[in-house]
Amino acid sequence: MKVIIYDTSAIVSSGFLMNDLDFLNTIKSNADLMDLYVYFPQIVIDESLNKLKEFIRKTNKELSSSFGNIFSIIKEIKKDAEQLKNGYISEENERESIDLFNSQINKIGKTIPYPKVPHSNIVERALSRKKPFDEKGHNGYRDTLIWENIKELLQDKKIEEVIFICNNPVDFFDTELYKKNDIRLNSDLSDELNSLKLQDKLFCCKNLSDVYKTKIEPELKSIQQEYKIEACRFMKTEKFKTMLKPYIHESLFDENDFLEFLNFPHDSVDIMYIGLSMVENISDAKEIENNIGAFVLECDIDFSLDVYIYKWDWEEDMGYLEDWNESYFLKEIAENKSFKFIVQLDYVNEEIISVNKMDETENNV
């Protein structure tokens, strides 16, 4: 398992995650496939919420100052000032912004609690002036909690790599190398990991965009290709065809699919009901298109139809009809047809998630 963990600085610089949403949603939707998950330390969430509130207060203060200056100095642009005033962040909008941030956190990742580190250890680190504390041992308490969260994850044997996203070089990284875009831990933190033999499990970067393009995206494409090969292999098995039959019964057909098979003049006939009585042979599904987990497939299907016709609509050229009851005739039809459909597949657990028939106008492949 691999874990992405955010520092507060990275959340703030990403517009409180809004700039990273496309990447994060892709990671979330492929999390189980890649075994890659996003974790947010509770201390980072608390700090980020505080930063968000500070940003809103600062924005309102600057806007309020602008209103006063504009109204008192240039009355002619009162209309523009009113428009500016509309940008003021109300208490209601502030609550909405906070709720939105919290909902994104819950949707995208997992929250991890404050680290279980004795307070005496943190005091010892501060007195030793070890990073993330500053040279005086005064500032760095919250960053130290984040660091302790990272160490806890690194020591978890189920986790093979932690990706730490942070653009706070002063407290965590070698500042000189950082200027050259070489992201490495400072000597205090690096030595600490070396002593624990955990140095190879941590990957550091400035932002999610960089690590996504250089590390996550290539891996995802490779896994998708492997997934595609294995899924296609599974879809050629008899087990898959057997699993597919109930879906065909339930959702792949409607009456319009059957009309072409009615070898009698049905336009003038009041057909009470057409039903799919049996799905028999299903040919190997041919993949047409692929999006991770979802395949557009085409296969030939042998099926039987039961057509119920009101007796008073019967005509001689309809051929043999079974006398079903005093009101209806039954005509049985066996046919074969090629269908395209979209199947959502979990090939790892050999399960079909969903099947939907494609309209011919939907994708003329």
Buried (B, 14 or more C-beta within 10 A) or exposed (E): BBBBBBBBBBBBBBEBBEBBBEBBEBBBEBBEBBBBBBBBBBBBBBBBBEBBEEBBEEEBEEBEEBBEEBBEEEEEEEEEBEEBBEEEBEEEEBEEBBEBBBEBBEEBBEEBEEBEBEEEEBEEBBEEBBBBBBEEBEBBBBBBBBBBBBBBBBEEEEBEBBBBBBBBBBBBBBEEBBEEEEBBBBEBBBEBBEEEEBBEBBBBBBBBBEBBEEBBEEEBEEBBEEBBEEBBEBBEEEEBBEBBBEBBBEEBBEEEBBEEBBEBEBEEBEBBEBEBEEBEEBBEBBBBEBEBBBBBBBBBBBBBBBBBBEEEBBEEEBEEBEEBEEEBBBBEBEBEEEBBBBBBBBBEEEEBEEBBBBEEEEEEE
